Each structure stands twice: as structure tokens, then as C-alpha cells.
Amino acid sequence: MAIIALRGWYIEQYEPLSELRKRPHDLRLSRNSLLKAGLRADFLEERQEIEQAEWFNRYLAGEAIEFYIEGSGSYLIANIDLSSHEIYFTKQEGSAYLDPKIFLSVSEANHSPQLIEVLDEYIAKVNRRSRLPLSLDICKRPAEGATRLGTYQLRQIRKSLLFIADVTPLAVSSGETPQLLPSANVCVELGYALQAKRVEQILLAKVRQHDGLGVFPFDLPSYQEIEFPNPEAIADLLPNLLDSMLQRFALVS
């Protein structure tokens, strides 16, 4: 029976799948077994070639080595047996599926125009030094009727590097513990983002309101939220936070 070789690409730093597959693969594999949480395969290169590979030497140094394997997804190397030519992988949620985009969920009645302006300026500045061009996706909603997230909107949220929601409250609920109520449209999109994305990819942005106190209805770590004392402060505070959030993707050397 002929061996069907699977190609594997070493992912040293964030690289979208569309770009990853344009370069030569780093490994050829013959799959032995595929489990929900892992993969066992034989590598088809010569042992000497593997020993000289940069990724193998980083593996020996104790680094986490990620591969994208065509038809299977993203994996970390768990163990390599050079004598038997076997590699054991563990499944992981890889970044190669993400597009180099920032998704902004806007609130029409609040300060989203300032957010959009600052984000446009920030992306233009970053792209002068970035190895991959960033872009801004702004949510698109029907002019009338209820917000329903279609396949396209779900995909844009799920595949974005960062999801930013303008959660400046439009109202405050009554009761002993008043809740700050953001735009219902933003809440719909944020709800999906909380389910589909890692917490560290989500940022809640709001402008401080001076007409009352209340409890915010979303339970995220404080470092994933930013409050601006006024709309003018967005340009001063947001860029540094975005730099920190994007650092894990190593877009700028």
C-alpha cells in the first residue's frame, strides 16, 4: 500500500494559514493513529535531516514546538523517537486559523467614532513596521430589525486576532444593585466572542459615565477592560494596551 505523506509546517510565530501554505513544508508524515487529543505519526525524512532542523534543536532546548499538519490542524510535539521515526503530537488551539484583523463591535449611540479613528491611526502606524498587514473589521448590522449573527459575521469574529467591544452603557437598570447596560447589539456580538475566543483576545472599552454608578454585567479580568475618563483619552490610553495584547503574535520585531 502506498504511503500518503502529510505535510507539516513548523510555526515559529503567528502566521495565518493562507500565508503558511505558501512556503515549503518542514516535515513529511505518515499518520499511524489520530485521536481527539493527539496524533501519532512516522516522519519520512532521514534521521540526520531531523537532527539538523532548527525546530528539533529548539525542541531539545525545551521549547514548545507547534506544527500545522494538513488535514488535521495544529499540534504541539509531545515526544520524538528518532530510532523508530515516530513523533507524538498533542492537539492544540492554534493561531494559524486567525486572520490579522481587529474586529470592532460598535455602539452607534456612544463613542465608537473616536474608537474607529484611533484604531485606524494605530493600524496605519503598526503596519509601517509589521511583518503582516493588520486591518480593521467593523461590525455590519441590518438597518432595521433584530441583530442576527450570520455565518459571515460569526466567522469574522471567530477568526479575528482581537475583538474589541464598545460597552459604554446606554442605561442603568433599577434595583438594589443597578447594572450598567451596554448596547444590545454589542452584547449579542460580545456573547459569541466570549464563547469562541480566548479571554486574552477580547477587550471591553467604555467611556466613564458621570450620571450614576452600577455593576458591569460581564465577568472578565480587569486587564481585559479599559475605561476612558473622556472620549479624548482614547488616543492616549488605547494604543499601549493594544501593543500589549498583540505582543503574543510577534507582528513587530
N, C-alpha and C positions, 0 to 999 in steps of 0.2 A: 504494500500500500504506500502510495506516495505521501511524503511529509508535506503538509501545508504549513508554511512558515508564517508566523505572525510577526509583524514589525513592532518594535518598541522604541519610543523616543524618550531619552533622558530629559527631565525637566529640571534645570538648574535654578531657574527663576520663572516668574509668571510669564506665560506665553500662550496667547489664545490658540485654540485648536486649528483655526484657519491658517495661522502663520506656522504653527508647529509642523504641520504635514508638508510644508513646502521645502523643508530641509531634509537631508538624508537621515534615515533612521540610525539608531545607535546599537540595536540589538535585534537578532532574529531568534524566534522562539517556536518550539513545538509544544503545544499545550498538552499536559497529561491529565489534569483534572481542574475543574472550575467549581468553586464553592461560593456560597453567598458572601462570605467574608474573606475569601482568598483565592489564590491561583498557584498551581504547581506546574512548572514547565521545564523543558530542556532547552538550554541555549545552544545554538548551532554554530557559533563562532569557535575558533580554536582557543584552547585554554590560555595560550600566550597572549592572544589578542585581548582577552578579557582582563588579564593581569595588567596590561599596559593602559587600559582605558581610564580616563580621568574619573569617571563616576565610581569605578571599582575602588580606586585608591581613596576616594572620599568615603566610601562605604567602610573600608578598613579603618579609617580615622574616626568612625563613629557617627558620621553624619546621616541624617535621614535622606534616603535616595528615592526619588519619585520617578516613575515611568508612566507614560501613557501607552497602553497596549491596544492596538487597533481591534475594534470589535468587542473589547472587554471593559475599557475605561482606565481610570487612574489607580495606581497601586504604589505601595512602598515595599522595598525589598526587605524581607524578614530574615532570609538566610540564603547563602550561596554555598553549594558543594561543588568545588572545582573538579574533583575526581570523577564524580558521576554526571557532571554537566547539568546539574539541577539547580533551579532557582525557585524559592518560595516567596510569594508576594502576599501582602495583606491589602484588602480593598480600602480605599480612602476617598474622601470627597475632594476631588482635585480642582485646581483653579483654572485648568486649561479650558473648561467649559464656559468660562466667563468672558464677556466682551469688554474691551477697555472703554467703558462708558459709566457715567454717573447718572443715575435716574433721579429726577426731582419730582416729588409729589407736591403740587402747588395748591395753595388755598387762595381762591380768587379774591376773597374779601380781605386778605391780610397783606403781608409784606413780601409776597413772592416776587414782585418786580425787582426789589432790591436783591433778593437771593439770586435771581436769574442773572442780573447784571454782574454781581460779584463772581458767580460761578463761571460765566463766560470769560471774564477777565483772568480768573485763576487758571482756567484750562488753556487759554492762549499763552499765558506765561509758562506753564508747565511744559507745554508742547514744544517750546523752543529748546528744551533740554531732554525731553522724554524719548526713550528708545521706541515707544509705541505711542501713536497719537491718541489722546483722550478725546471724548466727545460728550455732549450733554443731551440726554433724553428727557423731555418734559412730558408729563402725562397728558394724554389726549382723551377727552371725555365728550360724550354727546351733549349737544347744546341744551337739550330738554330731556326730562325723564330721569329715572334712577340710573346710578352708575353700575354697570355690569362689566366685570373684567373679562374681556375676550381672550382668545388664545394669544393674540399678538401682545396685548398688554401684560399678560402673565409671563410670557417669555422675556419681555424687556425687563421686567422687574427681577425675574429669577437669574438672568444672565448678566446683570449689571455688576460692576465692581463694587460700587457703593450705592446705597439707597438713602436719599435724604427726604425727609417729610417736614413740611411747614406745619407745625402743630400749634401755632399761635391760637389760643382759644377764641372762639366766636361768642361763647356764652358760658355762664356758670349755673350749674344745677342747684336747686334748692335743697334744704335739708340740713341736718346737723353737721354733716361732712360734705360741703359742696364740692362738686367735681368740675374741673375745667374741661370744657367741651370743644375740641377742635372741629374742623370741617368734616362732615360725614363722608365726603368723597375721599379725603385724605385717610380717614380711618379705615375705609374699605381697602385701599391700596396698602396701607401700613399693616393691616391684618394679614394679608397674603405675604408680605415681605417678612414678617416675624415667623411665619411658618416655613418659608422657602429659603431664607438666607441665614448666614451666621450672624450672631448678635454684633460682632465687631465690624460688620459691613453696613450697619444701619445707624443713621444719625437723625435724631429728633431735634429740630431747630424751632425756636419760638422767640417772639419779642415780648419782653416783660409788659404785663398789663398793670395799670395803677388803680384800677377801679374795683379791686377785691382780691381776696385770697381763695385758694381752693386746692384740691388734690388732683394731680395729673393721673389719668386713668390707664397709663401704660407702665409696666414694671420692667424697666431696662436699667442697667448700671448707669450711674451718674455720668461716667465718662463718655457715654453714648448720647448724651443730651447736651445741648448748648442753649443758653438763654442770653439774648442780646438786650441790654438796657434800653436801646432805642434802635430804629432801623439803620441809622448811620453807623452803628457799631458793627454791623455785619461785615463790612470790608476790613475792619481791624482784627476781628476775632476768628472768622471762619477759615481763612487760608492756612493758618498754622495748624488748626485741628485737622484739616484735610491732608496736610503734609504727613501728619502722624498716622492717619488712617490708611493712606496709600503707601506708607513705607514698607509694609509687608510684601507688596507687589514689586518692589525694586524697579520702578519705572525710570527713576532718575538716579544715575550713578553718582 
